[in-house]
Amino acid sequence: MAAANNDTLDWLRLIRSEKVGPITFYKLLERFGTARAALDALPDLAQRGGAKSAFKACPKGQAERELTALQDMGGTMITRAEDAYPPLLAHVEDAPPVLSVLGHVHLLNKRCVAVVGARNASLNGRNFARRISADLGAAGMLVASGMARGLDAAAHEGALGSGTVAVLGGGVDVCYPRENATLYEELKSQGAILSEVDLGTQPQARHFPRRNRIISGMARGTIVVEASMKSGSLITARMALEQNRDVFAVPGAPSDPRAQGCNKLIKQGAHLIQNAEDVLDVLNSALDTSFQARKPLDFGQQSLPFPDENELTKARRHIQELLSPSPVTVDELVRNCQFSPSTVSLVLLEMELAGRLERHPGNRVSLLEM
């Protein structure tokens, strides 16, 4: 690969390495300064954490093939450190370190709102999603959704002329569902398609909650048009709230199961909306200084010093005693042991890379049963 791609290649190798998720990725950068240094440290960290077999980072050739294949199809890979990365997504704790993008990358820097809803949407619901997306696009907003059948597809159709992005649960080269093949091609030529997973990855049920946190994370607000009580759109709304974003819901008839999720959201405090003006009034009047235009990411080039080995040995034993299959916060672990946050963080990294620890939302961790 060209020298200009060296940093991207290192980031891609690190996030594609086994047992390295987004939070672990950033913890590794925090400790070692660069992705290259973290890659070099992975085998030793896993061994220290009690791994039963040798740890193998993502091979350089594998990452090069992924980058080359994406470029050959006209796509671009952007990292969390680049200006092209969606600015509000950078504020999310587990923001994807890398994104594969097809289409117009510059759209990702526009002010963004998410529009989501039922796959088995009513005709009225689809028309509403199409209309509100067109109106929001005319007001300068980027419309994000998940390219699912029903409401998602209608939202994309409404905003094609002004700017819309589809976040996929599989690879950017995998059109799912197949019935949206025409929309997929239109998004590539007029909008944007992005994903955090490798090319060729087929979407599975476990991928969609992670896909949803990108949709809500890109947007200042999430609009739910129709949703049953078990709809995945309610997961997106919950993630938006956890990310400190606004949630909007369209009210519906109590007798319609597709309105029950939205009506519940309104009961719980979501903004009731009837048109794009209702959304813009909230977003334009919000004086929220917690979101800068872009959250900087600079871990420097210096790695943190390793604690004394005797201290680490004691910390490993004590932290393992404190952990259980029930998740606890890292802050709670630090409060209940006599070791520094840096030492606790290092021990948790070792255990995770050894396959003995699982991370959960909210900075929580739990012990994996071996």
Buried (B, 14 or more C-beta within 10 A) or exposed (E): EEEEBEBBBBBBBBBBBEBBBBBBBBBBBBBBBBBBBBBEBBBEBBBBBBBEEEBEBBEBEBBBEBBEBBEEEEBBBBBBBBEBBBBBBBBBBBBBBBBBBBBBBEBBBBBBBBBBBBBBBBEBBBEBBBBBBBBBBEBEBBBBBBBBBBBBBBBBBBBBEBBBBBBBBBBBBBBBBEEBEEBBEBBBEBBBBBBBBBBEBEBEEEBBBBBBBBBBBBBBBBBBBBBBEEBBBBBBBBBBBBBEBBBBBBBBEEEBBBBBBBBBBBEEEBBEBEBBEBBBEBBEEEEEEEBEEBBEBEBEEEBEEBBEEEBBEBBBEBBBEEBEEEBBEBEEBBEEBEBEEBBBBBBBBBBBBBBBBBBEEEBBBBBBEE
